[in-house]
Amino acid sequence: MALNKATFRTRALTALVFCLVMLAGLLIGPWTFFILFSIIHFGCWIEFQKLVGRIDPEYAAISPFHKYGVMIAGWCMMLYFTNDAFTVFGLRLHALGWWLGLTFAFVLPIVELLFAKNIRLKNIGHSAFGLIYISLSWGLMIDLRVMFMGVEEGNERVYIDTGWYIPLVLIAAMWINDTMAYLVGSWFGKTPFSKISPKKTWEGTAGGAFLSIIIITVAMKLIMPYSNIWNWIFISSIASIAGIIGDLLESKLKRLADVKDSGQIMPGHGGFLDRFDSLLLATPFVWLYVVFMMK
């Protein structure tokens, strides 16, 4: 597979702008992180509903209350995972997410029963899948961000904002994996990886994962020399493997919907789901590793 220079330039320019926006959201502070992933959350939901609507026309005809209600319910899940790190006028977003989530859990089914012309369990199933696939993943990403903001010192809890580094490592692993897989596949790729995603090759996939693990591990050991090197090896490995599966899952959805890209917001990269498909699936697995092995 030859390297298309025009395509690569477009992808590179878009990626540069994308990286600057992402880095600003990731590093400026907890609130910019939350706002960034709230925007990504709603963008992913809009594209997900369009894709599923193309696959199943009945889902495209769901009521506006169902359509937007499930997005807000998913966002409430993200609010819940803010824990005690975010407050507005003394109100904790964690508590707001809990109560709003419960409200939507009761109100949404009642409104559907009263006003929907046709109630289909499969439509509820599609939305439930979206809540797990999109909202839960971004909720866990928020949790990764706030997990290490507080450091216990004696009987006091001192807030030190170091919660950005695990999300940054995870996202960097995704970016490096995608970029290296594209380059290695373009130069050396010969063996198709999957019928679901025919442009990908085994050589590119393996090369991207290997280089991502090496680059992340070496970089983090240089940046944090006293950290446990195995944590970075495992996090980058989990991110690479789960990211590949996430990419294939979204490719399958696009094939079923008969579309090339989930959206057009990023030239050369497609839409929100195209850009974050790997991260959506990798985040829960990295979260599990961090919770059970690093806390």
Backbone as CSV, one residue per row, in Angstrom:
resi,resn,N_x,N_y,N_z,CA_x,CA_y,CA_z,C_x,C_y,C_z
1,MET,0.850,-1.189,0.000,0.000,0.000,0.000,0.885,1.237,0.000
2,ALA,0.877,2.013,-1.076,1.743,3.183,-1.217,1.239,4.338,-0.362
3,LEU,2.162,5.161,0.088,1.822,6.323,0.896,1.297,7.433,0.000
4,ASN,0.056,7.868,0.238,-0.552,8.958,-0.513,-0.149,10.274,0.151
5,LYS,0.731,11.048,-0.521,1.292,12.246,0.093,0.234,13.314,0.346
6,ALA,-0.701,13.485,-0.602,-1.751,14.498,-0.432,-2.632,14.154,0.762
7,THR,-3.017,12.890,0.846,-3.837,12.443,1.976,-3.078,12.606,3.283
8,PHE,-1.797,12.262,3.259,-0.990,12.360,4.475,-0.866,13.812,4.930
9,ARG,-0.703,14.758,3.981,-0.610,16.174,4.337,-1.905,16.658,4.979
10,THR,-3.043,16.264,4.385,-4.343,16.655,4.942,-4.517,16.094,6.343
11,ARG,-4.194,14.816,6.486,-4.306,14.169,7.794,-3.364,14.816,8.811
12,ALA,-2.160,15.164,8.364,-1.169,15.747,9.272,-1.605,17.129,9.753
13,LEU,-2.127,17.969,8.829,-2.576,19.311,9.199,-3.758,19.237,10.158
14,THR,-4.724,18.374,9.832,-5.874,18.198,10.715,-5.428,17.673,12.070
15,ALA,-4.503,16.721,12.049,-4.010,16.133,13.295,-3.312,17.174,14.161
16,LEU,-2.593,18.120,13.533,-1.904,19.169,14.285,-2.901,20.046,15.031
17,VAL,-3.936,20.503,14.316,-4.975,21.322,14.950,-5.683,20.525,16.040
18,PHE,-6.000,19.285,15.721,-6.673,18.401,16.667,-5.829,18.209,17.932
19,CYS,-4.531,18.004,17.755,-3.634,17.802,18.897,-3.578,19.042,19.785
20,LEU,-3.527,20.219,19.176,-3.473,21.460,19.948,-4.732,21.640,20.786
21,VAL,-5.894,21.373,20.176,-7.162,21.484,20.903,-7.215,20.463,22.035
22,MET,-6.830,19.224,21.728,-6.855,18.168,22.735,-5.894,18.471,23.882
23,LEU,-4.686,18.909,23.565,-3.703,19.202,24.609,-4.166,20.345,25.501
24,ALA,-4.782,21.361,24.894,-5.317,22.462,25.695,-6.382,21.945,26.659
25,GLY,-7.293,21.132,26.146,-8.338,20.577,26.997,-7.800,19.662,28.076
26,LEU,-6.779,18.896,27.740,-6.214,17.937,28.688,-5.407,18.603,29.794
27,LEU,-4.659,19.650,29.457,-3.636,20.151,30.367,-3.979,21.445,31.094
28,ILE,-4.874,22.256,30.559,-5.153,23.538,31.212,-5.725,23.327,32.608
29,GLY,-6.649,22.399,32.741,-7.233,22.146,34.055,-8.364,21.149,33.993
30,PRO,-8.888,20.745,35.150,-9.972,19.757,35.190,-11.223,20.200,34.438
31,TRP,-11.537,21.497,34.519,-12.760,21.960,33.861,-12.638,21.903,32.338
32,THR,-11.492,22.279,31.802,-11.326,22.194,30.344,-11.373,20.738,29.888
33,PHE,-10.851,19.839,30.722,-10.910,18.408,30.421,-12.360,17.946,30.360
34,PHE,-13.142,18.348,31.360,-14.545,17.942,31.410,-15.328,18.522,30.237
35,ILE,-15.111,19.791,29.930,-15.818,20.427,28.811,-15.436,19.757,27.494
36,LEU,-14.141,19.480,27.313,-13.662,18.823,26.094,-14.369,17.492,25.878
37,PHE,-14.399,16.652,26.912,-14.999,15.336,26.735,-16.528,15.380,26.737
38,SER,-17.106,16.436,27.267,-18.555,16.615,27.122,-18.901,16.881,25.657
39,ILE,-18.112,17.731,25.004,-18.319,18.002,23.574,-18.124,16.725,22.763
40,ILE,-17.050,15.990,23.066,-16.789,14.729,22.366,-17.930,13.745,22.598
41,HIS,-18.449,13.708,23.813,-19.560,12.805,24.158,-20.769,13.052,23.272
42,PHE,-21.192,14.310,23.184,-22.375,14.621,22.377,-22.095,14.417,20.888
43,GLY,-20.877,14.740,20.443,-20.523,14.496,19.044,-20.584,13.024,18.690
44,CYS,-20.065,12.178,19.568,-20.114,10.727,19.343,-21.551,10.220,19.313
45,TRP,-22.384,10.738,20.203,-23.782,10.295,20.256,-24.538,10.662,18.979
46,ILE,-24.330,11.883,18.495,-25.015,12.314,17.269,-24.648,11.399,16.107
47,GLU,-23.360,11.089,15.974,-22.922,10.217,14.883,-23.388,8.781,15.091
48,PHE,-23.374,8.317,16.328,-23.835,6.960,16.630,-25.300,6.791,16.239
49,GLN,-26.127,7.769,16.596,-27.551,7.675,16.265,-27.775,7.714,14.759
50,LYS,-26.976,8.492,14.045,-27.100,8.515,12.578,-26.702,7.173,11.975
51,LEU,-25.605,6.589,12.466,-25.160,5.290,11.958,-26.201,4.212,12.213
52,VAL,-26.671,4.129,13.454,-27.658,3.100,13.798,-28.959,3.345,13.048
53,GLY,-29.305,4.626,12.836,-30.503,4.957,12.071,-30.421,4.495,10.629
54,ARG,-29.228,4.502,10.059,-29.044,3.984,8.698,-29.117,2.458,8.678
55,ILE,-28.623,1.832,9.742,-28.672,0.370,9.826,-30.095,-0.109,10.089
56,ASP,-30.778,0.577,11.002,-32.149,0.224,11.386,-33.025,1.468,11.264
57,PRO,-33.765,1.634,10.161,-34.576,2.839,9.944,-35.571,3.127,11.065
58,GLU,-36.021,2.103,11.777,-36.951,2.338,12.882,-36.294,3.165,13.989
59,TYR,-34.996,2.978,14.174,-34.302,3.766,15.200,-34.187,5.225,14.773
60,ALA,-34.112,5.465,13.470,-34.051,6.842,12.975,-35.343,7.593,13.260
61,ALA,-36.424,6.854,13.517,-37.729,7.478,13.747,-38.077,7.599,15.227
62,ILE,-37.111,7.388,16.132,-37.411,7.514,17.559,-37.818,8.948,17.876
63,SER,-38.556,9.113,18.961,-39.054,10.432,19.337,-37.896,11.353,19.713
64,PRO,-38.068,12.672,19.527,-37.016,13.615,19.930,-36.660,13.490,21.408
65,PHE,-37.659,13.182,22.240,-37.376,13.036,23.669,-36.430,11.860,23.911
66,HIS,-36.679,10.758,23.211,-35.779,9.601,23.317,-34.395,9.964,22.768
67,LYS,-34.381,10.601,21.617,-33.123,10.919,20.935,-32.207,11.776,21.800
68,TYR,-32.759,12.876,22.327,-31.931,13.791,23.109,-31.888,13.412,24.583
69,GLY,-32.957,12.765,25.047,-32.998,12.350,26.447,-31.908,11.361,26.790
70,VAL,-31.663,10.425,25.877,-30.637,9.415,26.149,-29.240,10.038,26.112
71,MET,-29.049,11.068,25.277,-27.757,11.774,25.271,-27.511,12.456,26.616
72,ILE,-28.553,13.134,27.121,-28.412,13.845,28.394,-28.255,12.858,29.543
73,ALA,-28.983,11.741,29.468,-28.832,10.703,30.490,-27.392,10.193,30.515
74,GLY,-26.805,10.020,29.323,-25.410,9.599,29.244,-24.466,10.639,29.812
75,TRP,-24.775,11.913,29.570,-23.948,12.993,30.113,-24.035,13.025,31.634
76,CYS,-25.218,12.683,32.164,-25.378,12.588,33.621,-24.447,11.524,34.194
77,MET,-24.220,10.468,33.420,-23.277,9.435,33.834,-21.877,10.034,33.967
78,MET,-21.521,10.910,33.030,-20.226,11.587,33.113,-20.170,12.496,34.339
79,LEU,-21.265,13.208,34.610,-21.320,14.058,35.800,-21.084,13.240,37.063
80,TYR,-21.685,12.057,37.103,-21.556,11.199,38.279,-20.094,10.829,38.530
81,PHE,-19.332,10.602,37.479,-17.943,10.179,37.633,-16.994,11.326,37.976
82,THR,-17.508,12.547,38.097,-16.641,13.648,38.527,-16.293,13.540,40.004
83,ASN,-16.990,12.667,40.740,-16.758,12.481,42.177,-16.894,13.814,42.906
84,ASP,-15.937,14.192,43.725,-16.055,15.451,44.472,-15.163,16.551,43.899
85,ALA,-14.669,16.349,42.692,-13.671,17.269,42.141,-14.277,18.524,41.521
86,PHE,-15.568,18.517,41.174,-16.188,19.633,40.469,-17.388,20.142,41.259
87,THR,-17.395,21.433,41.532,-18.544,22.060,42.188,-18.897,23.350,41.457
88,VAL,-20.202,23.655,41.427,-20.701,24.899,40.847,-21.630,25.537,41.867
89,PHE,-21.246,26.706,42.375,-22.029,27.394,43.405,-22.337,26.460,44.575
90,GLY,-21.345,25.697,44.966,-21.500,24.796,46.098,-22.187,23.483,45.782
91,LEU,-22.653,23.323,44.540,-23.331,22.086,44.136,-22.334,21.153,43.466
92,ARG,-22.234,19.942,43.977,-21.320,18.966,43.396,-21.926,18.351,42.140
93,LEU,-21.158,18.354,41.058,-21.641,17.759,39.810,-21.886,16.264,39.972
94,HIS,-21.134,15.624,40.853,-21.332,14.206,41.144,-22.768,13.950,41.612
95,ALA,-23.226,14.758,42.584,-24.591,14.607,43.105,-25.621,14.986,42.049
96,LEU,-25.330,16.048,41.289,-26.245,16.468,40.225,-26.413,15.358,39.197
97,GLY,-25.316,14.723,38.815,-25.387,13.619,37.861,-26.198,12.457,38.391
98,TRP,-26.038,12.148,39.672,-26.779,11.049,40.297,-28.280,11.291,40.243
99,TRP,-28.715,12.478,40.694,-30.147,12.760,40.764,-30.756,12.984,39.386
100,LEU,-30.053,13.674,38.507,-30.568,13.841,37.145,-30.638,12.502,36.421
101,GLY,-29.634,11.653,36.642,-29.633,10.327,36.030,-30.816,9.496,36.482
102,LEU,-31.099,9.523,37.788,-32.264,8.798,38.306,-33.553,9.351,37.718
103,THR,-33.623,10.682,37.606,-34.822,11.311,37.041,-35.054,10.852,35.610
104,PHE,-34.004,10.881,34.797,-34.140,10.438,33.406,-34.466,8.953,33.324
105,ALA,-33.911,8.165,34.237,-34.174,6.720,34.229,-35.651,6.426,34.446
106,PHE,-36.334,7.279,35.230,-37.764,7.082,35.471,-38.627,7.787,34.426
107,VAL,-38.238,9.015,34.067,-39.082,9.829,33.187,-39.051,9.334,31.747
108,LEU,-37.878,8.970,31.242,-37.749,8.568,29.840,-38.662,7.402,29.471
109,PRO,-38.689,6.303,30.245,-39.601,5.203,29.893,-41.075,5.601,29.971
110,ILE,-41.423,6.444,30.960,-42.824,6.855,31.115,-43.277,7.681,29.915
111,VAL,-42.440,8.642,29.500,-42.780,9.476,28.343,-42.890,8.623,27.089
112,GLU,-41.991,7.652,26.935,-42.050,6.751,25.781,-43.364,5.978,25.775
113,LEU,-43.763,5.473,26.924,-45.006,4.698,27.014,-46.226,5.551,26.698
114,LEU,-46.193,6.820,27.135,-47.358,7.685,26.964,-47.463,8.286,25.565
115,PHE,-46.334,8.633,24.962,-46.388,9.435,23.743,-45.814,8.766,22.496
116,ALA,-44.987,7.748,22.652,-44.410,7.100,21.470,-45.469,6.293,20.733
117,LYS,-45.480,6.416,19.403,-46.469,5.679,18.611,-46.168,4.187,18.598
118,ASN,-44.913,3.855,18.423,-44.507,2.454,18.412,-43.301,2.274,19.320
119,ILE,-43.440,1.404,20.291,-42.336,1.128,21.208,-41.665,-0.166,20.781
120,ARG,-40.397,-0.088,20.497,-39.630,-1.247,20.070,-38.505,-1.502,21.073
121,LEU,-38.465,-2.718,21.589,-37.413,-3.068,22.538,-36.029,-2.936,21.904
122,LYS,-35.941,-3.203,20.606,-34.627,-3.107,19.955,-34.124,-1.668,19.936
123,ASN,-35.054,-0.683,19.865,-34.622,0.711,19.920,-34.042,1.043,21.292
124,ILE,-34.675,0.496,22.329,-34.147,0.666,23.686,-32.777,-0.003,23.788
125,GLY,-32.653,-1.166,23.143,-31.372,-1.872,23.135,-30.281,-1.085,22.435
126,HIS,-30.623,-0.451,21.302,-29.646,0.381,20.588,-29.139,1.511,21.489
127,SER,-30.074,2.164,22.179,-29.690,3.276,23.056,-28.892,2.784,24.257
128,ALA,-29.279,1.620,24.796,-28.537,1.052,25.928,-27.097,0.734,25.523
129,PHE,-26.939,0.209,24.305,-25.588,-0.057,23.802,-24.794,1.244,23.697
130,GLY,-25.449,2.310,23.219,-24.778,3.605,23.125,-24.343,4.134,24.481
131,LEU,-25.176,3.921,25.504,-24.820,4.367,26.852,-23.566,3.659,27.362
132,ILE,-23.464,2.370,27.062,-22.287,1.607,27.496,-21.074,1.951,26.635
133,TYR,-21.297,1.979,25.336,-20.209,2.181,24.366,-19.619,3.584,24.458
134,ILE,-20.477,4.599,24.616,-20.016,5.986,24.587,-19.973,6.606,25.985
135,SER,-21.138,6.679,26.635,-21.235,7.441,27.884,-20.428,6.827,29.018
136,LEU,-20.503,5.501,29.170,-19.731,4.859,30.233,-18.234,5.042,29.998
137,SER,-17.805,4.904,28.752,-16.377,5.065,28.448,-15.886,6.462,28.798
138,TRP,-16.643,7.488,28.409,-16.204,8.850,28.715,-16.368,9.152,30.197
139,GLY,-17.333,8.525,30.852,-17.434,8.662,32.302,-16.196,8.114,32.997
140,LEU,-15.727,6.963,32.537,-14.515,6.369,33.111,-13.280,7.202,32.782
141,MET,-13.284,7.859,31.624,-12.186,8.773,31.291,-12.153,9.940,32.280
142,ILE,-13.325,10.481,32.611,-13.399,11.541,33.617,-12.872,11.029,34.954
143,ASP,-13.241,9.797,35.308,-12.777,9.214,36.568,-11.256,9.067,36.578
144,LEU,-10.672,8.673,35.444,-9.212,8.602,35.352,-8.581,9.973,35.587
145,ARG,-9.277,11.019,35.126,-8.754,12.384,35.280,-8.759,12.838,36.737
146,VAL,-9.804,12.482,37.474,-9.928,12.981,38.850,-9.355,12.013,39.882
147,MET,-8.996,10.815,39.452,-8.593,9.756,40.380,-7.368,10.125,41.211
148,PHE,-6.403,10.816,40.596,-5.157,11.127,41.295,-5.000,12.622,41.568
149,MET,-6.121,13.337,41.615,-6.050,14.756,41.944,-5.797,14.971,43.425
150,GLY,-6.281,14.070,44.267,-6.122,14.216,45.709,-5.028,13.312,46.239
151,VAL,-4.161,13.855,47.088,-3.089,13.070,47.695,-3.220,13.164,49.208
152,GLU,-3.318,12.021,49.860,-3.445,11.999,51.309,-2.113,12.359,51.966
153,GLU,-2.154,13.303,52.901,-0.984,13.646,53.700,-1.422,13.701,55.158
154,GLY,-1.154,12.618,55.874,-1.624,12.525,57.248,-3.131,12.455,57.286
155,ASN,-3.746,13.356,58.054,-5.204,13.406,58.144,-5.799,14.412,57.175
156,GLU,-4.958,15.028,56.379,-5.430,16.040,55.446,-5.441,15.501,54.023
157,ARG,-6.314,16.087,53.207,-6.356,15.727,51.793,-5.964,16.961,50.990
158,VAL,-4.797,16.920,50.430,-4.266,18.051,49.671,-4.493,17.792,48.189
159,TYR,-5.100,18.745,47.501,-5.392,18.558,46.079,-4.212,19.012,45.223
160,ILE,-3.611,18.039,44.573,-2.507,18.293,43.658,-2.927,17.750,42.297
161,ASP,-2.944,18.615,41.308,-3.491,18.215,40.008,-2.471,17.430,39.192
162,THR,-2.387,16.129,39.462,-1.560,15.230,38.650,-2.434,14.223,37.908
163,GLY,-3.739,14.473,37.897,-4.651,13.506,37.293,-4.626,13.468,35.781
164,TRP,-3.900,14.385,35.159,-3.890,14.460,33.698,-3.000,13.410,33.053
165,TYR,-2.025,12.844,33.810,-0.975,12.089,33.116,-1.442,10.741,32.585
166,ILE,-2.352,10.043,33.288,-2.819,8.754,32.756,-3.698,8.953,31.519
167,PRO,-4.691,9.870,31.535,-5.421,10.127,30.287,-4.506,10.557,29.143
168,LEU,-3.496,11.383,29.451,-2.583,11.838,28.397,-1.788,10.666,27.824
169,VAL,-1.308,9.775,28.693,-0.570,8.596,28.225,-1.469,7.709,27.370
170,LEU,-2.691,7.500,27.824,-3.647,6.670,27.084,-3.929,7.250,25.703
171,ILE,-4.215,8.542,25.653,-4.529,9.189,24.377,-3.297,9.223,23.474
172,ALA,-2.125,9.501,24.060,-0.888,9.500,23.269,-0.621,8.124,22.678
173,ALA,-0.886,7.071,23.459,-0.703,5.704,22.953,-1.600,5.450,21.747
174,MET,-2.834,5.977,21.793,-3.757,5.827,20.663,-3.231,6.555,19.432
175,TRP,-2.803,7.803,19.631,-2.311,8.606,18.507,-1.079,7.962,17.871
176,ILE,-0.138,7.566,18.716,1.097,6.956,18.200,0.784,5.654,17.475
177,ASN,-0.094,4.849,18.065,-0.476,3.579,17.446,-1.093,3.807,16.069
178,ASP,-2.038,4.752,15.983,-2.699,5.044,14.704,-1.700,5.544,13.661
179,THR,-0.845,6.481,14.078,0.115,7.073,13.140,1.143,6.054,12.662
180,MET,1.699,5.307,13.609,2.713,4.308,13.247,2.109,3.179,12.410
181,ALA,0.873,2.783,12.731,0.212,1.733,11.943,-0.002,2.204,10.506
182,TYR,-0.379,3.482,10.346,-0.583,4.043,9.009,0.730,4.073,8.224
183,LEU,1.800,4.531,8.880,3.089,4.638,8.195,3.690,3.267,7.890
184,VAL,3.702,2.386,8.883,4.264,1.046,8.673,3.451,0.289,7.630
185,GLY,2.116,0.412,7.714,1.260,-0.252,6.732,1.456,0.291,5.333
186,SER,1.680,1.616,5.234,1.893,2.237,3.920,3.200,1.777,3.292
187,TRP,4.218,1.599,4.114,5.540,1.237,3.594,5.737,-0.272,3.431
188,PHE,5.219,-1.039,4.389,5.529,-2.473,4.403,4.302,-3.379,4.351
189,GLY,3.102,-2.787,4.392,1.892,-3.600,4.485,1.605,-4.425,3.243
190,LYS,1.386,-5.709,3.441,1.056,-6.615,2.341,-0.124,-7.528,2.673
191,THR,-0.270,-7.889,3.946,-1.272,-8.875,4.344,-2.500,-8.179,4.920
192,PRO,-3.668,-8.239,4.258,-4.884,-7.598,4.786,-5.207,-8.107,6.184
193,PHE,-5.597,-7.179,7.059,-5.859,-7.530,8.459,-7.239,-8.129,8.655
194,SER,-8.260,-7.500,8.052,-9.631,-7.955,8.253,-10.503,-7.484,7.101
195,LYS,-11.502,-8.281,6.751,-12.459,-7.873,5.719,-13.275,-6.670,6.176
196,ILE,-13.414,-6.524,7.484,-14.164,-5.388,8.027,-13.447,-4.081,7.708
197,SER,-12.118,-4.111,7.764,-11.309,-2.918,7.502,-10.192,-3.293,6.532
198,PRO,-10.514,-3.429,5.237,-9.574,-3.986,4.255,-8.316,-3.163,4.022
199,LYS,-8.327,-1.864,4.353,-7.141,-1.040,4.136,-6.054,-1.294,5.175
200,LYS,-6.424,-1.912,6.287,-5.442,-2.201,7.327,-4.714,-3.505,7.021
201,THR,-3.457,-3.557,7.430,-2.653,-4.761,7.203,-2.118,-5.279,8.532
202,TRP,-1.760,-6.553,8.533,-1.162,-7.148,9.728,0.158,-6.465,10.063
203,GLU,0.922,-6.143,9.030,2.215,-5.495,9.255,2.037,-4.125,9.916
204,GLY,1.076,-3.342,9.393,0.824,-2.031,9.967,0.276,-2.116,11.375
205,THR,-0.658,-3.043,11.597,-1.266,-3.204,12.916,-0.231,-3.608,13.958
206,ALA,0.576,-4.616,13.629,1.602,-5.082,14.566,2.680,-4.022,14.786
207,GLY,3.097,-3.364,13.698,4.122,-2.333,13.809,3.659,-1.151,14.633
208,GLY,2.407,-0.727,14.431,1.862,0.385,15.195,1.798,0.079,16.677
209,ALA,1.323,-1.115,17.022,1.215,-1.510,18.428,2.596,-1.592,19.080
210,PHE,3.538,-2.230,18.393,4.886,-2.401,18.945,5.564,-1.051,19.171
211,LEU,5.512,-0.176,18.169,6.166,1.125,18.289,5.489,1.999,19.335
212,SER,4.168,1.895,19.450,3.445,2.653,20.468,3.904,2.251,21.865
213,ILE,4.006,0.950,22.102,4.445,0.456,23.413,5.864,0.927,23.724
214,ILE,6.761,0.818,22.743,8.159,1.224,22.948,8.267,2.722,23.221
215,ILE,7.616,3.539,22.383,7.721,4.998,22.508,7.138,5.477,23.829
216,ILE,5.946,4.989,24.187,5.309,5.404,25.442,6.151,4.993,26.642
217,THR,6.639,3.766,26.644,7.416,3.265,27.780,8.704,4.061,27.965
218,VAL,9.432,4.289,26.880,10.688,5.044,26.960,10.420,6.491,27.378
219,ALA,9.406,7.118,26.779,9.093,8.517,27.091,8.718,8.686,28.557
220,MET,7.860,7.799,29.074,7.423,7.931,30.463,8.550,7.622,31.443
221,LYS,9.451,6.721,31.065,10.594,6.443,31.945,11.528,7.639,32.004
222,LEU,11.642,8.385,30.905,12.459,9.592,30.900,11.784,10.723,31.671
223,ILE,10.462,10.847,31.497,9.717,11.920,32.159,9.541,11.632,33.646
224,MET,9.239,10.383,33.975,9.014,9.981,35.372,9.954,8.813,35.698
225,PRO,11.239,9.096,35.923,12.242,8.031,36.068,12.014,7.091,37.244
226,TYR,11.277,7.557,38.270,11.067,6.710,39.446,9.749,5.939,39.391
227,SER,9.039,6.076,38.302,7.772,5.348,38.162,8.029,3.899,37.777
228,ASN,7.008,3.075,37.967,7.100,1.649,37.640,6.967,1.472,36.133
229,ILE,8.028,1.017,35.494,8.028,0.886,34.035,6.957,-0.079,33.546
230,TRP,6.619,-1.079,34.375,5.629,-2.071,33.951,4.241,-1.469,33.803
231,ASN,3.950,-0.421,34.577,2.651,0.238,34.415,2.506,0.810,33.014
232,TRP,3.560,1.436,32.512,3.496,2.046,31.180,3.477,0.992,30.087
233,ILE,4.183,-0.117,30.313,4.143,-1.215,29.348,2.734,-1.786,29.256
234,PHE,2.108,-2.022,30.421,0.768,-2.612,30.425,-0.279,-1.636,29.892
235,ILE,-0.201,-0.367,30.298,-1.188,0.611,29.830,-1.102,0.786,28.317
236,SER,0.104,0.931,27.788,0.246,1.101,26.336,-0.127,-0.173,25.588
237,SER,0.137,-1.340,26.181,-0.247,-2.610,25.545,-1.760,-2.766,25.510
238,ILE,-2.401,-2.499,26.649,-3.866,-2.578,26.717,-4.488,-1.599,25.730
239,ALA,-3.950,-0.372,25.713,-4.480,0.655,24.812,-4.355,0.226,23.356
240,SER,-3.223,-0.359,22.994,-3.000,-0.765,21.603,-3.932,-1.896,21.193
241,ILE,-4.040,-2.926,22.034,-4.863,-4.093,21.693,-6.346,-3.739,21.690
242,ALA,-6.809,-3.094,22.775,-8.224,-2.713,22.852,-8.558,-1.682,21.786
243,GLY,-7.592,-0.810,21.476,-7.817,0.196,20.445,-8.039,-0.412,19.079
244,ILE,-7.308,-1.473,18.762,-7.490,-2.167,17.483,-8.899,-2.746,17.394
245,ILE,-9.347,-3.372,18.493,-10.695,-3.949,18.518,-11.747,-2.851,18.390
246,GLY,-11.520,-1.711,19.070,-12.452,-0.592,18.971,-12.549,-0.048,17.566
247,ASP,-11.423,0.013,16.880,-11.395,0.468,15.490,-12.183,-0.484,14.591
248,LEU,-12.027,-1.787,14.811,-12.758,-2.780,14.014,-14.257,-2.717,14.293
249,LEU,-14.622,-2.473,15.548,-16.042,-2.368,15.905,-16.698,-1.209,15.170
250,GLU,-16.034,-0.054,15.170,-16.609,1.100,14.480,-16.619,0.891,12.976
251,SER,-15.596,0.217,12.449,-15.566,-0.102,11.016,-16.734,-1.004,10.639
252,LYS,-17.063,-1.938,11.522,-18.206,-2.823,11.282,-19.506,-2.027,11.244
253,LEU,-19.667,-1.092,12.176,-20.863,-0.246,12.181,-20.967,0.549,10.882
254,LYS,-19.850,1.088,10.413,-19.865,1.881,9.177,-20.185,1.018,7.967
255,ARG,-19.681,-0.197,7.946,-19.987,-1.096,6.828,-21.468,-1.451,6.817
256,LEU,-22.022,-1.704,7.992,-23.454,-2.006,8.080,-24.292,-0.806,7.655
257,ALA,-23.803,0.396,7.988,-24.521,1.623,7.623,-24.211,2.070,6.197
258,ASP,-23.241,1.414,5.556,-22.832,1.718,4.181,-22.336,3.162,4.048
259,VAL,-21.452,3.556,4.973,-20.829,4.879,4.902,-19.319,4.722,5.065
260,LYS,-18.584,5.685,4.516,-17.118,5.642,4.620,-16.648,6.189,5.951
261,ASP,-17.248,7.311,6.374,-16.881,7.958,7.633,-18.129,8.184,8.468
262,SER,-17.939,8.251,9.786,-19.080,8.502,10.671,-19.506,9.960,10.628
263,GLY,-18.607,10.846,10.208,-18.895,12.267,10.115,-17.827,12.957,9.286
264,GLN,-17.925,14.287,9.184,-16.989,15.042,8.349,-16.352,16.201,9.106
265,ILE,-16.355,16.139,10.421,-15.886,17.292,11.188,-14.381,17.502,11.072
266,MET,-13.619,16.417,10.807,-12.161,16.520,10.722,-11.674,16.021,9.362
267,PRO,-11.285,16.922,8.446,-10.822,16.498,7.115,-9.677,15.485,7.203
268,GLY,-9.844,14.393,6.482,-8.826,13.352,6.490,-8.957,12.371,7.627
269,HIS,-9.800,12.699,8.604,-9.975,11.824,9.771,-11.431,11.439,9.995
270,GLY,-12.364,12.080,9.303,-13.772,11.741,9.459,-14.415,12.463,10.620
271,GLY,-15.224,11.726,11.379,-15.982,12.321,12.464,-15.451,11.964,13.842
272,PHE,-16.278,12.242,14.848,-15.898,11.964,16.230,-15.631,10.475,16.448
273,LEU,-16.530,9.631,15.983,-16.351,8.194,16.182,-15.133,7.669,15.427
274,ASP,-14.866,8.229,14.253,-13.676,7.820,13.503,-12.404,8.131,14.284
275,ARG,-12.406,9.262,14.967,-11.208,9.701,15.679,-11.072,9.037,17.049
276,PHE,-12.208,8.733,17.679,-12.155,8.248,19.061,-12.614,6.801,19.222
277,ASP,-12.772,6.073,18.106,-13.256,4.695,18.204,-12.332,3.816,19.045
278,SER,-11.032,3.960,18.852,-10.074,3.163,19.619,-10.105,3.535,21.096
279,LEU,-10.168,4.829,21.367,-10.157,5.306,22.748,-11.405,4.873,23.503
280,LEU,-12.541,4.814,22.807,-13.786,4.402,23.449,-13.681,3.009,24.055
281,LEU,-13.046,2.096,23.351,-12.948,0.729,23.859,-11.748,0.545,24.784
282,ALA,-10.684,1.297,24.557,-9.487,1.143,25.388,-9.676,1.716,26.789
283,THR,-10.448,2.796,26.906,-10.591,3.480,28.192,-11.085,2.570,29.319
284,PRO,-12.169,1.786,29.135,-12.619,0.925,30.238,-11.568,-0.085,30.688
285,PHE,-10.808,-0.639,29.756,-9.807,-1.643,30.122,-8.619,-1.012,30.847
286,VAL,-8.206,0.174,30.410,-7.141,0.881,31.120,-7.628,1.295,32.500
287,TRP,-8.881,1.733,32.595,-9.465,2.097,33.892,-9.418,0.911,34.853
288,LEU,-9.770,-0.273,34.374,-9.723,-1.472,35.219,-8.299,-1.731,35.712
289,TYR,-7.331,-1.585,34.822,-5.937,-1.805,35.221,-5.516,-0.791,36.284
290,VAL,-5.846,0.476,36.065,-5.442,1.526,37.003,-6.089,1.306,38.365
291,VAL,-7.382,0.984,38.376,-8.106,0.801,39.638,-7.545,-0.369,40.441
292,PHE,-7.264,-1.474,39.774,-6.850,-2.678,40.496,-5.338,-2.812,40.682
293,MET,-4.546,-2.092,39.871,-3.097,-2.284,39.937,-2.312,-1.032,40.348
294,MET,-2.920,0.146,40.256,-2.158,1.367,40.510,-2.686,2.195,41.672
295,LYS,-3.890,1.935,42.125,-4.440,2.743,43.218,-3.973,2.213,44.571
